[in-house]
Amino acid sequence: MNEQLVQLLNQQMAGNQQTAGTPPMDLSAMMMQMLKEKQNKASASTEQSDTDTSSRLKRMAADLRKFKRIVQSQRAQLEVASEFIHQFADLIGACQECLGQVPECKRCGGTGGPGTHMPDPQLLEWIRPALDRAAETAPAAEQSQH
């Protein structure tokens, strides 16, 4: 189509006898047809691009929801672990933040090791059976080493 239009234009501009009878409408119609074809191609390309973008956005939104669920799960697990460490610290009478192991600790400055504070009596009762059992086996272990 482009080549035909160019030929017609060249012939008209040259005053060619063959195009003398070609009405100007034919040139306009050809030009309009070419414009429509270009617009259709651009429209199809835009639709494909929009579809690709929409698909990518949907995948990204799904990934974001997945990552949010993972973060929520990890926060819940961290909260459980933190609560466990605080209970353990209370059980042994140590700093709840670092168990006395971190010199830069804002709470104890690294001096809150086991026995620094009074252990929680309820937690001691809860663990008493394990402590009693450990005390029973400790003398036997010490005698076998001598």
N, C-alpha and C positions, 0 to 999 in steps of 0.2 A: 504494500500500500504506500509506503514512504517513497519507494522508487517511482511509482506511477505519479504521485503528486509532484515530485521533483521534476520529472519529465514534462508534465503538463505546464508547470510554472516556467521552466526553461523555454519551452516552446512558445508560450504566450509572451514571455518577455522578448524573445527573439523575433516575434511577429511571424512565426511559422505559419505557413498556409494551412497545414494540416489541422491546427488548433483554432484557426479563424472561425470555424463553425462551432467550436466547443463553447457552450454557454458558460458564463461565469458561475452559474449555479453548480455545475459539476465540480468545479474546484472547491467551492464552499462546502458542498456535500462531502467531498473527500476529506477536507480538513476537519469537518465536524465528526466524521466517522473515526478519524485518527484520534481526535481528542477523547471521544467516548471510549475507545479501546484503551487508551492510556489511563483514563479514570477508572475503568473496570479493573485493569491490572493493579493499579495503586490501591483500589478498594479491597481487592482480594488479598493483596499483600498486607494491608492494614488489619483486615479481619484475622489473618493468620497470626500476625504479630500480637493482636489483642488476645487471641486464644492462647498463644504461648505464654504471654504475660499473666493471663488469668490462671493458667495451670501452675505456673511457677509460684504465684501468690498463694494458691490453695495449698501447694506442697509446703511452702514456708510457714503458713498458718498452722498446718497439721504438725510440723516439726516443732514450732513454738509451743503448741499445746502439750506435746510430748515432753519437751524440756521443762516446762512448768510443773508437770506432774512429777518428773524426776527430782526437781529441786524441792518440791513440797515433801516428797518421800524422804529425801536426805535430811531436810530440816527436822522432820519428825524423828528420824533415827538419831540425829545429833542431840535433840532434846532428851531422848531416852538415855543416851550415853552420858550426857551431862548430869542428869538426875542420878544415875547410878554412881558416878564419880563423887557427887556431893554426899550421897549416903555412905559410900565407902570412907570418905574423909571424916564424916561424923562418927563412923564406927571406930576409927583408929585415932580420933582426936587430932586430925591434921587440917591444914588449910584446904578449903573447898576448891580453890582455884588451881593450885599447883602441887598439893600434897607436900609442900616444903621443898620442892625440887628446882624451882626457878628463882634465881637470885633477883631477877628484875620484876618479880611478882608485885603488883601494886597493893595486894592485900597483906602479904606477910614478909615480903623482901627475901623470900627463900628460907625463912626461919620457922615455917609452920609445919614441920615434919610430924610424924606420928608421935602422939603423946603430948604435944604442945598444948592441946586443949583437952578438956574432960570429954572422954568418949560418951556417946549417946547411950544411956542405960538400956533403953528399949532395944536398940540394935545389938547391944552386947548380949542381952538375953536371947535374942533371935539366933545369934551365932554361937552361943554358949556350948551347944552339943559338939560343934566342930572343934572348939577350943579344948574341951574336955578330952575328946578323942586324940587330939594332937598331943596333949599332956601325957596321956597313957602310953603313947608310942615313943615319946621323946626319951625317957630313961633307957628303954631297950636299945634305942639307936645309939645313945651315948656310950653304953656299956660295950657294944659291939665294936666301937672304934678304939677302945682302950686295950 
